[in-house]
Amino acid sequence: MTRIELSREGTITEEVRAVADAEALPPELIRERTARGQIVIPANTRRKSRILGIGKGLRTKINASIGTSPDIADIRCPKGFYGTSWSGSARRAWRSWPYTAA
């Protein structure tokens, strides 16, 4: 069963308790909002990671690449480039990179 299905049945799972502890909120509130789809608890079953909740009434989580990730190998890439969307201007910038300021 999925977390949302368990929450709709009224079951408070270990993940719901972990999010409630981390957010200093009652587990029942986390379960209720998870059941309504207002909170999600993402998890990757293939690797162990910190359990956290995202959604209504929870703290904001920020994930940023600060250049220490082994997934980003090109250290010459302009700072902040990987945080951009691939709009037309971003694609043009990538094709013309590296550029020199005039």
C-alpha positions as CSV (number, residue, x, y, z in Angstrom):
1,M,0.0,0.0,0.0
2,T,1.1,3.6,-0.6
3,R,1.5,6.2,2.1
4,I,-1.6,8.1,0.9
5,E,-3.7,4.9,1.1
6,L,-2.4,4.1,4.6
7,S,-3.1,7.7,5.7
8,R,-6.6,7.6,4.3
9,E,-7.2,4.4,6.3
10,G,-6.1,6.3,9.4
11,T,-2.7,4.5,9.8
12,I,0.2,6.6,11.2
13,T,3.3,5.1,9.6
14,E,6.9,5.4,10.7
15,E,7.5,8.0,8.0
16,V,4.6,10.1,9.2
17,R,6.0,10.0,12.7
18,A,9.5,10.9,11.5
19,V,8.1,13.9,9.6
20,A,6.0,14.9,12.6
21,D,9.1,14.8,14.8
22,A,11.2,16.8,12.4
23,E,8.5,19.4,11.9
24,A,7.4,19.5,15.6
25,L,3.8,18.8,14.6
26,P,1.3,16.2,15.8
27,P,1.5,12.9,13.8
28,E,-2.2,13.0,13.3
29,L,-2.0,16.4,11.5
30,I,0.7,15.0,9.1
31,R,-1.4,11.9,8.5
32,E,-4.5,13.9,7.8
33,R,-2.7,16.3,5.3
34,T,-1.0,13.3,3.7
35,A,-4.4,11.7,3.2
36,R,-5.7,14.9,1.6
37,G,-2.7,15.1,-0.7
38,Q,-1.5,18.4,0.9
39,I,1.7,16.8,2.2
40,V,4.0,14.3,0.4
41,I,6.7,12.2,1.9
42,P,9.1,11.3,-0.9
43,A,11.3,8.3,-0.5
44,N,13.6,6.3,-2.7
45,T,13.4,2.6,-1.9
46,R,16.8,1.9,-3.5
47,R,18.8,4.1,-1.1
48,K,18.6,5.3,2.4
49,S,17.9,9.0,2.8
50,R,16.5,11.4,5.4
51,I,12.7,11.2,5.6
52,L,11.1,14.6,5.2
53,G,7.8,16.0,4.3
54,I,6.9,18.6,1.7
55,G,3.7,20.6,1.6
56,K,1.1,22.7,3.5
57,G,2.2,23.9,6.8
58,L,5.8,22.5,6.7
59,R,9.1,24.2,6.6
60,T,10.5,25.1,3.2
61,K,13.2,22.7,1.9
62,I,16.0,24.0,-0.4
63,N,18.2,21.7,-2.5
64,A,21.0,23.5,-4.3
65,S,24.1,22.4,-6.1
66,I,27.1,24.2,-4.7
67,G,29.6,22.6,-6.9
68,T,30.5,19.6,-4.8
69,S,28.3,17.0,-6.5
70,P,30.1,14.2,-8.5
71,D,27.2,14.4,-11.0
72,I,28.4,17.8,-12.2
73,A,31.9,17.3,-13.7
74,D,32.5,20.5,-15.6
75,I,33.9,22.9,-13.0
76,R,34.3,25.6,-15.7
77,C,30.5,25.9,-16.1
78,P,29.2,29.3,-15.0
79,K,28.0,29.4,-11.4
80,G,24.3,28.9,-11.1
81,F,23.9,27.5,-14.7
82,Y,22.5,24.2,-13.6
83,G,19.8,25.9,-11.7
84,T,18.3,27.5,-14.8
85,S,15.6,26.0,-16.9
86,W,16.3,24.9,-20.4
87,S,14.5,27.8,-22.0
88,G,15.6,29.1,-25.4
89,S,18.0,31.7,-23.8
90,A,19.6,29.0,-21.7
91,R,20.2,26.8,-24.7
92,R,21.7,29.7,-26.6
93,A,23.9,30.5,-23.7
94,W,25.1,26.9,-23.5
95,R,25.9,26.8,-27.2
96,S,27.9,30.1,-26.9
97,W,29.7,29.1,-23.6
98,P,32.4,29.8,-22.7
99,Y,32.1,33.4,-23.6
100,T,34.3,36.4,-22.7
101,A,32.8,39.6,-21.5
102,A,33.6,42.5,-23.8
